[in-house]
Amino acid sequence: MTAQFLAYIPVILQIILFLVMLGMGLTLTLDDFKRVGIAPKAIFIGLFNQIVLVPIIAFTIVAIVPMKPMVAMGLMIVACCPGGAVSNLFSHLAKGDTALSISLTAISSLVTIFTIPFILNFSLDTILGAASKNIQLPIGATVLNIFKLTALPVLIGMFIKHKYPNFSEKSKSAISWGSGIVIVLALVLMIMKLEEIGNSWFFIKASFLGVLLLNITTLSVGYFSAKALKTSTKQAATIAIESGMQNNVLGMTIALSTGLLNEPKMAATAGVYGVVMCIIAIGVIFLFKKLIHK
């Protein structure tokens, strides 16, 4: 019975991701996408950090820190992913610019549909070398699969919000906390999957340093790059959270899904990242609340 359940974990993760993105869509309107024209500087800085700098930082960490190839690829998968619904919750709790956070998550979730397969195929060739020939992401199929798991549920959620605005407004708090709960469930499932293929403690030790460096570095770069370009402390805190808090459930799903990478060992890093991210978030929320209210 347990073995049968474990075999369905990749599918369950896809369902969880779909529900999280649907919940995010229930909080969005077209105005969130129009904010590019209203606050272009903050949006540009946030997107540049997420889509360009975060993968470069991850690749630098992989080059410097000794890691097994599968663990290193897991770090690159996380770095390719956009911010998730939880980053919006963290921004809200830190008293950041929640509207900016939602806009960055929404826009980056659409843009990364197209950037993920290119960055990951490059990483596969560089990190795995000849072995990568057996693990490649077909561009068209990958774009379609990620669209179905991320953009499609967001669009459905936005449609529901448009048709039933009162329901969406009343559900806002439940959606935020519910997203956090299902992400914890996803991490539990990930640990169960790791125990099936090996010792989960081994995977945690193998990826912990890289994950910690990625999280702290991207948070710092996000904040200080935004401050250097003269955004408000509130916007800088939000950009930091969006840069340093990636959608690890999407990362786990990309690594585990048969239509994508189908490599559970790569998913381990995304699972560890989710745990480390949530622990660091406690300190980040406290710190940014103090900075914003100075």
N, C-alpha and C positions, 0 to 999 in steps of 0.2 A: 504493500500500500504506500509506504514512504517513498520507495523508488519511483512509483508511478506519479506521486505528487511532485517530486523533484524534477521529473521530466517536463512537467508543465510550468515550471517557474519562469522560463523565458516568455511564455505566453501571458502568464499572470502579470509580469512586469510591463508588458506592452499595454495590458488593460489598465494597470495603475497609472502609467504615463499618460494614456489617453484621458483618463478621468481627471488627472492633475491639470492637463492642458485645457480640458473642457471647463474646469473650474476657473482657470485663469481667463478664458474667453468670456465667462459670465461677468467679469469685472471690467472688461474693455469696451470702449466705444471708438468710433472712427476718429474722434478728437485726439485720442492717444497717439494715433499715427500722424495726425496733422501737427503734433507738437514739434516735429522736425522744423517746421517753418516758424513756430513761435519761439522756441528756445534752441536754435540751431547749434550754438557753440557747445552747450552741455551734452546734447544728443550726439554730436560728432565726436567729442572726446570719449564719451562712454562707448560708442560703437567701435571707435578705433582701438581702444583698450581691449575690448572683448574679442574682436574679430582678428586683430593684427598682433597686438602686444602680448596677449595671454598665450597664444600658441608659440610665439618666439621665446617667451620666458620659459615655458615648459620644455621646449627643445634645448634651450641652454642648460637647464637643470639636468636633462637626460644626458647631455654631453659631458657634464662635469661630475655628477654623482653616479657611482657604480651601481648599475641596476640590471637585473635580468631583462632580456629583450621584451618578454610579454608584459612585465611590470612597467617598463618604459613606454610601451605602446598604450597601456592603460592610462598613463599620465597624459599622453597626447590626446587620447579620446576625450578625457575630461576637459582638457584645454580648448578643444574645438567646440564644445557645447555652449549654448547661450546661458544666460541667467535663467533661473526657474522661478516658479511661483513663490518658493520659500524666500528668495532674495527680496521680493516685494514685501513679505511679512517682516523680514529683518529690517528693511528700510523704514517701515512704519514704526516698529518698536524703537528704532534708534532716533526717531523724530526727524528723519531725513525727508527728502522731497519724494513722497510716495508716487505722485503723478509722473515724475521723471523716471522713477524706477519701473513703473508699469510700462511706460512708453519704450524704454530701453529693452526690457524683456520681450515685449511684443515685436518690436522691429528686428531685434537680433535673432529671435526665434524664426523669423521668415528668411533673413539673410543667410543664416548658418545652414539652412537646408541645402544651399548651393556650395558653401565653402567647406563643409565637413568632408565630403568624399575626396576632394582634391588634396586637402591638408593630410588626411589619413593615408591616402595612397602614397603620397610623398614620404610620410613618416614610415610606412611599412617598408618601402624600398630602402630607406636610409638605415633604419634600425635593424630590420630582419635580413636585409640583403637578399641573397638567392632564395631563402626560405619564404620570402614574401610572395613568390610567384603562386604559391598555393593559397594565399589569403589576399585577395584583391577585392576592392569595392567597385562593382560596375556603376558608373556615374549615374546613368539614367534610372536604374532600378533603385539605387540608394536614395536619390533625390525623391523619388516617388514614395518609398517606404518611410522616409523621415517626414515627408509632407503628411502622410496618412496618420502618423503618430503625434505630430505637433501642430502644424498649421490647420489641418482639417478640424480637429476638435476645438481649436481656438475659434475658428470661423463659425462652427456650430454654436459655441457658447455665446459669441457676439450676436448671432441671429436670435437666440433665446432671450438675451438681454434686451434686444431691440423690440421683440414682440411682447415680452413680459417684464418690463422694467421694475415693477414693484417686487416681483418675486426675486429678481436678481439683487436688488438693493437689500432686501431682508436677509438674503443668503450670504451677504458679503463676509461677515465675521466667520460664519460656519465654513465658508470656502477656504479662507486663509488658514484657519486652524486645522481643517480637514485635510488640506494639502500637506501640512506638516506631519499629521498622523499617518497618512498613506505612504509618505516618504520613509518614515520609520519602519513601516511594514515592509517596504521594498528592501531596506537594509537587512532586516531579519531574514527575508527570503534569500538575499545575496549570501549571507553567512551560511545558511543551510546548503546552498549550492556549492559553496567553497568546501564545506565539510565533505561533500560527496566526491570532490576531485582531489582532496588533500587536506592538509591541516590549515584551518583558517588563520591560526596564530602565525604560521609561517608567512602567509600572504600579507598579513598586517605588518610584520617586521620588515618584509622585503620592500614594501611601498611607503612606509610611514615617513621617512625622511624626505623623499621626493614630494609627497603630498603636502607635508607641512611647509616646505620651502615654497611650493607653488602657491599655496593659500596665503601665506604671509607676504610674499613678494608681490603678488597681484593686487592684494588689498592696499599695500603701501604705494605701489606705482599708480594705482587708480586714484588714490587720494592726492598724492603730491603732484601728479601731472595735472589734475584738475585745478588744484590751488595755484600752481605755477601759471596756468592760463587764466587766472583771475575769475574763477567761478566762486559762488558763495560757499561757505563751509557746509551748508545743508546739501547743496548740489554735489560738492566734492565727496562728502560722506556717502551719498547715494551711488555715485560713480564707482567709489571704492568697493562698495558691497556688490554692485553688479559685475565688477571686474573680478572679484575674489570669491564669489559664491556661484559656482556653475551648476547646471542642471545634471546632477550626478545620476538621476534615474534614467535620463536619456542616454547618458554614457554607458550605464549598465545594460540598457536595452540594445544599444548598437553592438556592444561586445557579445551579448548572448544570443541575439536573434539569428535564426538560421538563414533568413534572407539578407543578413548583413555580414558581420564578421564571424559569428558562431564560435567564439573563443572565450570560454569561461574564465581562463586565467587573466585575460585582459580586463575582464569585468571587475576583478578583485580590487584593482586600484581605485576604480570609481566608487566601490563600496566603502573602502577605507576613507576616501576623500569626503564622502557624505558625513561620516562620523566626525572626522577632524573639523570639517567646515562648521558643523553645528556646535561643537565645543568652543571653537574660536569665536563663533558668532556671539556667544554670551559676553565675552570681553569686549568685542567690537561694538556691540550695542551700548554697553555702559560707557565706553570711551567716547563714541560719537555723540551721545546724548550730552556729555559734559562739554565737548568742543562746540557743539551747536548752540548751547545755552550760555556760552561765555559772554 
